Amino acid sequence: MRRKFLFTLILSFLTTAMVWADTTFRAKAPSSVAVGQQFRLEYVVTARASGITVDLKDSGFDVLYGPTTSSSSSTSIVNGQMSSEVRTTFSYVLSATKEGTFTLPAATIKVDGQTLTSNSVSVRVLPADQQPEGSSSSARSQQGGAQAKFNKDDVHLVLDLSKTSVYEGEAIVATLKLYWRNTQMGNPSDVKLPDFEGFTVQDMDNDNAQASLEHFNGANYQMYPLVKWLLFPSRSGELTIPAASLTANVAIVSTRRTGGFFDWPMEYTENVAVPLRSAARKVNVKSLPAGKPTSYMNAVGNFNVKSVLTADKVRANDAVIYRITIDGIGNLKYVKEPQPEFPTDFEVFDPKVDLSTRATSSGVQGKKTIEYTVIPRHAGKYEIPALEFSYFDVKSGQYKTLRTESYTLEVEKGPNDSSTGGAVDFTGTNQERIRVLGNDIRYLHSVDADALDLGKIDPATGKPEPLMPFFGTPAYWMFFLVPFLVFVILAFVYRRRIRRMADIAGMRTRRAGKVAERRLKEAKKALNAKDENAFYEAIHKAILGYVCDKLRIPLSDLTQDTVSEMLEQHSVPQETIHEVKDVLDTCQFARYAPSTDSQAMDVLYKKTSKVIDRLESEIKK
């Protein structure tokens, strides 16, 4: 009986501990609101609970009402295992009263005798929307019953830069932002991204991007970051980033009266394609100051360096690892590998470089590890001097030099060490004794003349028949004529090949089909791997690259209208032109409205392959 009670007690304790370990308590609120705007603050706990405690008096917001409590439960069965979850939500409705960034405090609650504490939430309060009178067309349309009209100030495309004055190699965050208000925004099309000439570009993770409220041009807009890049200027001077463009698909909702006896108000949605273009941006790139240290490795940012020698005592001809680790934030991917000084008696192999980074708003953060494998060849005591690493600190505007520690490596005599008495040849050469071999001169062997084969013997005279002369025979002249003809043919083929290779535009045209076929193979691999982004990018490159190469159109001048016009000039049927545009539109739409329909991807792959085959036969050279 006592054992059964003890077992029940332990099982109850473990069950309670598991429930406690899986219970979460989190606060949720919008990241930004406007002055005067009401919003909801929620504290969600994954258990049944009551009696929340939180002080919102000094939070910077007015509490309109709350808390209200709601509960929900869900059950799911996965692989035959059933799991259930219970959620309790405590909601407050707050109102923003003044601009600034405020922190909503953490709340506490008791669950099964345990006290849980939520996270705190930061909310940015934007200025009130100061719209000029008459700027919002939707308000007028709903009051008067007139059809809504699009206002050009309701949609903007902006290329936002975190900095416009930087040093060479300093990181800049560039974000292509889409702003809209008083409308509903669909997926954009015909997106043309800017060319970052003079910059080294690295894409930033934008998968979890969401629309948020942002104050722009004196009004509050919904903002969605389309693309984010990390830019590193590669040269000094004033650099210009050209404009980006796209077509925004805007849905305008208007209200009309039905007329008649009841005169019901009805809402209508009108889709409008609005071409948008961002402004070109200029960046002032300052040159790095003069007096670069000799140990400067193209590093700009804030870094630390350390070194490790894996052993301080080894035998001759045994390997040892000298490891350098550079960590920090800046242009870490483009930092050169330091060159440590090793004794001349060491055999040094090419370094192995391992890079672990992530892109942040301040640059590339992470660490770079460089491993040198060295083998001391002779016994002795060696000094590996300290390594110097210099970088340019953007904040102070000065070069900073870091030093690692120096090492003493004791090398014991090994079985293959050719040095005598432990002496070390510090010149790095291995002197070997020259041994005179007893059989280094090979003498000619005498041969009996009677044993030589003299050819055919004349039976009448018993003497060898005279040999036929080779000079002047047809075979003799063929030895000269054939190499000459081969040389002429090869020279002709080679000159023709040089002319074809010099014709770059013609080469692109001739190889357009092969290049498109190779890109379709990449799309097939992405389709099999179910990598949707890589698939649509490869399909888009295949069809667009084929048209560029085949029609000799620069990629920078290529648009859908240009594709249609050029294909018509080459007498391509309208049906084929329509299919080309359909493939391009599908790829553009998939970049902003991802779907995991593998069947649709397979259909698009086959359609693209057929379209390229038809273009190959229909385009007239």
C-alpha positions in Angstrom: 0.0 0.0 0.0 2.8 2.4 0.9 4.6 1.6 -2.4 1.5 2.3 -4.4 1.0 5.6 -2.7 4.6 6.6 -3.3 4.3 5.6 -7.0 1.2 7.7 -7.4 2.8 10.7 -5.7 5.9 10.5 -8.0 3.7 10.1 -11.1 1.6 13.1 -10.1 4.8 15.2 -9.5 6.2 14.2 -12.9 2.9 15.1 -14.6 2.8 18.4 -12.9 6.4 19.1 -13.9 5.7 18.3 -17.5 2.7 20.6 -17.6 4.7 23.3 -16.0 7.6 22.9 -18.5 5.2 23.2 -21.5 3.3 26.2 -20.1 4.1 29.6 -21.7 3.0 33.1 -20.8 3.5 35.8 -23.4 2.4 39.4 -24.1 1.3 40.6 -27.5 0.7 44.1 -28.9 1.2 45.9 -32.2 4.8 47.2 -32.8 3.6 50.7 -33.7 0.4 52.8 -33.4 -0.6 56.4 -33.9 -1.5 59.0 -31.4 -5.2 58.7 -30.5 -5.4 55.1 -31.9 -6.9 52.3 -29.8 -5.2 48.9 -29.8 -5.4 45.6 -28.0 -2.9 44.3 -25.5 -3.1 40.6 -24.9 -1.5 38.3 -22.3 -1.8 34.7 -23.4 -1.1 31.7 -21.1 -1.2 28.1 -22.4 -3.2 26.8 -19.4 -6.4 27.6 -17.5 -5.7 30.5 -15.3 -7.2 33.5 -13.6 -6.1 36.4 -11.4 -3.6 38.3 -13.7 -1.5 41.0 -12.1 -0.1 43.9 -14.1 0.4 47.6 -13.5 -0.5 49.7 -16.6 -0.9 53.1 -14.8 2.6 54.4 -15.7 2.8 52.7 -19.1 2.2 55.9 -21.1 -1.2 54.7 -22.4 -4.8 55.2 -21.3 -6.5 52.0 -20.3 -10.0 52.1 -21.8 -11.2 48.8 -20.4 -9.9 45.4 -19.3 -9.0 42.8 -18.5 -11.5 40.6 -20.3 -10.9 36.9 -20.1 -11.4 34.3 -22.8 -10.5 30.6 -23.1 -10.0 28.2 -25.9 -8.9 24.6 -26.3 -7.8 22.6 -29.3 -7.0 18.9 -29.9 -4.8 17.4 -32.6 -3.8 13.9 -33.6 -0.4 13.4 -35.3 0.9 10.0 -36.1 -1.6 8.4 -33.8 -0.6 10.6 -30.9 -3.2 12.9 -29.4 -2.3 16.3 -27.9 -4.4 19.0 -26.5 -3.8 22.6 -25.7 -5.7 25.1 -23.5 -5.2 28.9 -23.9 -6.4 31.7 -21.6 -6.2 35.2 -23.0 -6.4 38.4 -20.9 -7.2 41.4 -23.1 -6.9 45.2 -22.5 -7.9 48.0 -24.8 -5.4 50.9 -24.6 -5.2 54.3 -26.3 -2.0 56.1 -27.3 -1.8 59.6 -25.9 1.6 60.9 -26.9 4.5 60.2 -29.2 7.5 58.1 -28.3 8.5 54.6 -27.6 6.9 53.0 -24.5 7.3 49.6 -22.8 4.3 47.7 -21.6 5.3 45.9 -18.4 5.4 42.2 -17.8 2.4 40.6 -16.0 2.4 37.8 -13.5 -0.1 34.9 -13.0 -0.3 31.8 -10.9 -0.8 28.4 -12.6 -1.0 25.2 -10.5 0.7 27.0 -7.6 3.5 28.3 -9.7 4.0 32.0 -10.6 4.6 32.8 -14.2 6.0 36.1 -15.6 5.4 37.2 -19.2 7.6 39.3 -21.4 7.4 43.0 -21.7 6.4 44.6 -25.0 7.8 47.8 -26.7 5.3 49.9 -28.7 6.3 52.9 -30.8 3.7 55.7 -30.9 3.7 57.7 -34.1 2.4 61.3 -34.6 -1.3 61.6 -35.5 -2.2 61.4 -39.2 -2.2 65.0 -40.4 -4.0 64.5 -43.7 -4.8 67.7 -45.7 -8.4 68.3 -46.1 -9.8 66.5 -49.2 -6.8 64.2 -49.5 -8.7 61.0 -48.7 -11.0 60.1 -51.5 -12.5 57.1 -49.8 -14.2 59.2 -47.1 -15.9 61.4 -49.6 -17.0 58.5 -51.7 -18.7 56.7 -48.8 -20.6 59.8 -47.7 -21.8 61.0 -51.0 -22.2 57.6 -52.7 -19.8 58.6 -55.6 -17.3 56.3 -57.1 -13.9 56.3 -55.3 -10.9 57.7 -57.2 -7.3 56.8 -56.8 -5.1 59.4 -55.1 -1.5 59.3 -56.1 -0.4 60.2 -52.6 -1.9 57.0 -51.2 0.8 54.8 -52.6 4.6 55.3 -52.6 7.7 53.2 -53.4 10.8 54.2 -51.3 14.4 53.0 -51.3 15.4 53.6 -47.7 19.0 53.8 -46.6 20.2 53.5 -43.0 23.1 55.8 -43.8 24.0 58.2 -46.6 27.5 59.2 -45.5 29.8 56.2 -44.7 33.4 55.1 -44.9 34.6 52.8 -47.6 33.7 49.2 -46.5 31.2 50.4 -43.9 27.8 48.6 -43.9 24.6 50.2 -45.2 21.1 48.6 -44.9 19.0 49.3 -48.0 15.3 48.5 -47.8 12.8 48.7 -50.6 9.6 49.8 -48.9 6.0 49.9 -50.2 3.7 52.4 -48.5 -0.1 52.6 -48.9 -3.2 54.0 -47.1 -6.9 54.3 -47.8 -6.6 51.3 -50.1 -6.1 47.6 -50.2 -2.8 46.4 -51.6 -2.4 43.3 -53.8 0.8 41.6 -55.0 3.0 43.9 -57.1 4.2 43.0 -60.5 6.9 44.1 -63.0 9.4 44.5 -60.2 12.7 46.0 -61.4 15.4 46.2 -58.6 18.1 48.8 -58.6 21.7 48.1 -59.8 24.1 48.6 -56.9 27.2 49.6 -59.0 30.1 50.4 -56.7 28.8 48.2 -53.8 29.3 44.7 -52.7 25.8 43.4 -52.0 24.6 40.7 -49.6 20.9 39.8 -49.3 19.3 40.0 -45.8 16.7 37.6 -44.5 13.2 39.0 -45.2 11.0 35.9 -44.9 9.3 37.0 -41.7 8.6 40.5 -42.9 5.1 41.9 -42.0 3.3 45.1 -42.7 3.4 47.7 -40.0 2.3 51.3 -39.4 4.9 53.9 -40.2 4.8 57.7 -40.3 5.8 59.0 -43.8 5.4 62.5 -45.3 3.3 63.7 -42.4 0.8 60.9 -42.5 0.6 57.3 -41.3 0.9 54.5 -43.9 0.9 50.8 -43.9 4.5 49.8 -44.8 5.8 46.5 -46.1 9.6 45.9 -46.7 9.8 44.2 -50.0 13.5 43.5 -50.1 16.5 44.2 -47.8 20.1 44.3 -48.7 23.4 44.9 -46.9 25.7 47.1 -48.9 29.4 47.6 -48.6 30.9 50.5 -50.7 33.9 49.2 -52.7 35.2 52.6 -53.7 35.1 56.2 -52.4 33.3 59.2 -53.9 29.7 60.0 -54.5 27.9 56.8 -55.5 24.4 56.8 -57.0 21.9 54.0 -56.5 19.4 54.1 -59.5 15.6 54.0 -59.0 13.6 50.8 -58.5 10.2 50.4 -60.1 7.2 48.1 -60.0 3.5 48.0 -60.7 1.3 48.2 -57.6 -2.1 46.4 -57.8 -4.4 48.6 -55.7 -7.9 47.6 -54.8 -10.1 50.7 -54.2 -13.4 50.1 -52.3 -16.3 52.5 -53.1 -19.9 52.6 -51.9 -22.8 53.1 -54.3 -26.6 53.2 -53.7 -28.7 50.6 -55.4 -31.6 53.1 -55.9 -35.2 52.1 -55.8 -37.4 51.8 -52.8 -34.8 50.5 -50.3 -31.8 52.2 -51.7 -29.3 49.8 -50.1 -25.6 50.9 -50.0 -23.4 48.4 -51.9 -19.6 48.2 -51.8 -17.7 47.8 -55.1 -14.0 47.0 -55.5 -12.1 48.4 -58.4 -8.6 47.1 -59.2 -6.1 49.7 -60.4 -2.6 49.0 -61.7 -0.4 51.9 -60.5 3.2 52.2 -61.8 5.6 53.3 -59.0 9.2 54.4 -59.1 11.4 55.2 -56.2 13.8 58.1 -56.2 17.5 57.6 -57.0 19.7 57.8 -53.9 23.2 59.2 -53.5 25.7 57.9 -50.9 28.8 59.9 -49.9 31.6 57.4 -49.4 34.6 58.7 -47.5 38.1 57.3 -48.2 39.8 55.6 -45.3 42.4 57.8 -43.6 46.0 57.6 -44.7 48.6 55.7 -42.7 47.2 52.2 -42.9 49.1 49.8 -40.8 51.0 47.0 -42.5 48.8 44.5 -40.7 45.5 46.1 -42.1 43.5 43.3 -43.6 40.6 45.3 -45.3 38.6 45.0 -42.0 36.1 47.8 -41.3 34.0 47.6 -38.2 34.6 46.3 -34.6 36.6 43.1 -34.2 38.5 40.9 -31.8 41.2 38.4 -32.6 42.8 35.5 -30.8 45.1 32.6 -31.7 45.6 29.0 -30.4 48.5 26.6 -30.9 47.1 23.1 -30.4 50.4 21.8 -28.9 53.5 23.2 -27.3 55.6 20.0 -27.7 55.7 17.7 -30.8 58.1 15.4 -32.6 59.7 16.3 -35.9 57.5 15.7 -38.9 54.4 15.7 -36.8 51.6 18.2 -37.6 50.5 21.0 -35.4 47.5 23.4 -35.9 47.9 27.2 -35.5 44.3 28.6 -35.3 43.3 32.3 -35.7 39.8 33.4 -34.8 38.4 36.8 -35.9 35.0 37.7 -34.5 33.0 40.9 -34.4 30.7 42.9 -36.7 31.5 44.7 -39.9 32.6 43.5 -43.3 33.7 40.2 -41.9 33.1 38.2 -45.1 35.6 40.4 -47.0 38.4 40.5 -44.3 41.6 39.0 -45.7 43.3 36.1 -43.9 46.3 37.2 -41.7 49.7 35.8 -42.7 51.5 34.6 -39.5 55.3 34.3 -39.5 56.5 30.7 -39.1 60.1 29.6 -38.8 61.7 28.8 -42.2 62.2 25.2 -41.1 58.4 24.6 -40.9 56.4 23.3 -43.8 53.2 25.4 -44.0 50.1 24.2 -45.9 47.3 26.4 -47.3 45.0 27.7 -44.6 41.5 26.2 -44.1 38.9 29.0 -43.6 35.6 28.5 -41.8 33.1 31.4 -41.9 30.0 31.6 -39.6 28.0 34.8 -40.1 24.6 36.4 -40.1 23.5 39.7 -41.6 22.4 42.4 -39.2 21.6 46.1 -39.5 25.2 47.0 -38.4 26.9 44.6 -40.8 27.9 41.0 -40.9 28.2 39.5 -37.4 29.9 36.3 -36.6 33.4 34.8 -36.6 36.0 33.7 -39.1 38.4 30.9 -38.3 41.6 30.3 -40.1 43.6 27.1 -39.5 47.2 26.7 -40.6 48.6 23.2 -40.6 52.4 23.3 -40.0 54.9 20.5 -39.9 58.3 21.1 -38.2 61.0 19.1 -40.0 63.8 19.1 -37.5 64.2 19.0 -33.7 64.8 22.2 -31.8 63.1 25.0 -30.0 61.2 27.5 -32.2 59.4 30.8 -31.6 56.2 31.7 -33.3 55.9 35.5 -33.0 52.7 37.3 -32.0 50.3 38.1 -34.8 49.1 41.7 -35.5 45.7 42.4 -36.9 44.6 45.9 -37.7 41.1 47.2 -38.5 39.4 50.5 -39.1 37.0 51.4 -36.3 34.1 53.4 -37.8 33.0 54.9 -34.4 36.4 56.5 -33.6 37.5 57.0 -37.2 40.9 55.4 -36.4 42.8 52.3 -37.1 43.2 49.9 -34.2 45.8 47.1 -33.9 45.3 43.9 -32.0 48.0 41.4 -31.0 47.8 37.8 -30.2 50.2 36.0 -27.9 53.5 34.5 -29.1 54.2 30.7 -28.7 57.2 28.6 -28.1 57.2 25.2 -29.8 59.5 22.5 -28.6 60.2 19.9 -31.3 61.7 16.6 -30.3 63.8 14.5 -32.7 61.6 12.1 -34.7 62.3 8.8 -36.5 62.6 10.6 -39.9 64.6 13.6 -38.7 67.7 13.8 -40.9 69.5 16.3 -38.6 72.3 14.9 -36.5 72.8 15.4 -32.8 69.6 17.5 -32.6 71.2 20.3 -34.6 68.8 22.4 -36.5 69.4 23.9 -39.9 67.7 27.3 -39.6 68.3 28.1 -43.2 65.4 25.7 -44.0 67.6 23.5 -46.2 68.3 19.8 -45.6 71.9 19.1 -46.6 72.4 15.5 -47.7 75.7 13.7 -48.3 76.6 12.9 -51.9 77.3 9.2 -52.3 79.4 8.0 -55.3 77.8 4.9 -56.7 80.1 2.1 -57.9 78.0 1.4 -60.9 77.3 5.0 -62.0 79.1 4.5 -65.4 77.5 2.1 -67.8 79.8 0.6 -70.4 78.9 -0.4 -74.0 78.6 -4.2 -74.5 80.4 -5.8 -77.5 78.3 -7.6 -80.1 79.4 -10.4 -82.5 79.1 -9.1 -86.0 78.1 -12.6 -87.3 75.0 -12.4 -85.1 73.6 -9.3 -86.8 70.6 -9.6 -89.1 71.7 -8.3 -92.5 68.3 -8.7 -94.3 67.6 -10.9 -97.3 70.5 -13.0 -98.8 70.9 -13.4 -102.5 71.1 -17.2 -103.1 73.2 -16.7 -106.3 75.9 -14.7 -104.7 75.4 -15.5 -101.0 75.5 -11.8 -100.2 72.8 -9.5 -98.7 70.5 -7.9 -101.3 71.0 -4.2 -101.7 68.4 -2.1 -99.8 65.8 0.0 -101.9 66.5 3.7 -101.6 63.8 5.7 -99.6 64.7 9.1 -101.0 62.5 10.3 -103.8 59.8 7.7 -103.3 56.1 8.6 -103.0 56.2 7.7 -99.3 59.1 10.1 -98.8 57.1 13.0 -100.3 54.0 12.0 -98.3 56.0 12.5 -95.1 56.3 16.2 -96.1 53.0 16.8 -97.8 50.6 15.3 -95.1 51.9 17.4 -92.2 51.7 20.6 -94.4 48.1 19.9 -95.3 47.2 19.1 -91.7 48.8 22.4 -90.7 46.8 24.4 -93.3 43.5 22.8 -92.3 44.2 23.4 -88.6 45.2 27.0 -89.3 41.9 27.6 -91.2 39.8 26.0 -88.5 41.6 28.0 -85.8 41.2 31.3 -87.5 37.5 30.6 -88.1 37.1 29.7 -84.4 38.8 33.0 -83.4 36.4 35.0 -85.6 33.4 33.2 -84.1 34.7 33.7 -80.5 35.2 37.4 -81.2 31.6 37.8 -82.2 30.3 37.9 -78.6 26.7 38.8 -79.6 26.6 36.0 -82.2 28.0 33.6 -79.6 25.2 34.5 -77.2 22.6 34.0 -79.9 24.0 30.6 -80.9 24.3 29.4 -77.3 21.0 30.8 -76.1 19.3 27.4 -76.3 22.0 25.5 -74.5 22.1 28.2 -71.7 18.3 28.0 -71.3 18.5 24.1 -71.2 21.1 24.3 -68.4 18.9 26.7 -66.4 15.9 24.4 -66.9 18.0 21.6 -65.4 18.6 23.8 -62.4 14.8 24.4 -62.2 14.2 20.6 -62.4 16.6 20.0 -59.5 14.8 22.7 -57.4 11.4 21.1 -58.4 12.5 17.7 -57.2 13.8 19.3 -53.9 10.6 21.3 -53.5 12.6 24.5 -53.3 10.0 26.9 -54.5 12.1 30.1 -54.5 15.0 28.5 -56.4 12.5 26.9 -58.9 10.8 30.2 -59.9 14.1 32.0 -60.0 15.6 29.4 -62.4 12.4 29.4 -64.6 12.5 33.2 -64.7 16.2 33.3 -65.7 15.7 30.5 -68.3 12.9 32.3 -70.3 14.1 35.8 -69.8 17.8 34.9 -70.4 16.9 33.1 -73.6 15.0 36.1 -75.0 17.9 38.4 -74.0 20.5 36.2 -75.7 18.5 35.2 -78.7 17.4 38.8 -79.6 20.6 40.5 -78.3 18.7 42.7 -75.8 20.6 44.1 -72.8 19.1 42.7 -69.6 18.9 46.2 -68.1 16.6 47.3 -71.0 14.3 44.3 -70.9 10.7 44.6 -69.8 7.6 42.7 -70.7 6.6 45.3 -73.3 10.1 45.1 -74.8 9.9 41.3 -75.0 6.5 41.5 -76.8 7.7 44.1 -79.3 11.0 42.3 -80.1 9.2 39.0 -80.6 6.7 40.6 -82.9 9.6 42.1 -85.0 11.0 38.6 -85.4 7.6 37.3 -86.7 6.9 35.2 -83.6 3.1 34.2 -83.5 1.0 36.0 -80.9 0.1 32.7 -79.2 3.8 32.1 -78.4 4.2 35.7 -77.2 1.2 35.3 -74.9 2.7 32.1 -73.4 6.0 33.9 -72.8 4.3 36.7 -70.9 2.2 34.2 -69.0 5.3 32.4 -67.8 7.0 35.7 -66.7 3.8 36.9 -64.9 3.5 33.5 -63.1 7.2 33.7 -61.9 6.7 37.4 -60.7 3.5 36.5 -58.9 5.1 33.5 -57.2 7.9 35.7 -55.7 5.3 37.7 -53.7 2.5 35.1 -53.2 4.4 31.8 -52.5 2.5 28.6 -52.9 3.5 25.0 -52.3 1.5 23.5 -55.2 4.0 21.1 -56.7 1.6 20.2 -59.5 1.4 23.8 -60.6 5.2 24.0 -60.5 5.5 20.9 -62.7 3.0 22.3 -65.2 5.0 25.6 -65.4 8.2 23.6 -65.9 6.8 21.7 -68.9 5.2 24.8 -70.3 8.4 26.8 -70.2 10.3 23.9 -71.9 7.8 23.8 -74.7 7.8 27.6 -75.1 11.6 27.7 -75.4 11.5 24.9 -78.0 8.9 26.8 -80.0 10.9 30.1 -79.8 14.0 28.2 -81.0 12.1 27.2 -84.2 10.0 30.3 -84.7 12.6 33.2 -84.2 14.0 34.2 -87.5 17.7 35.0 -87.4 
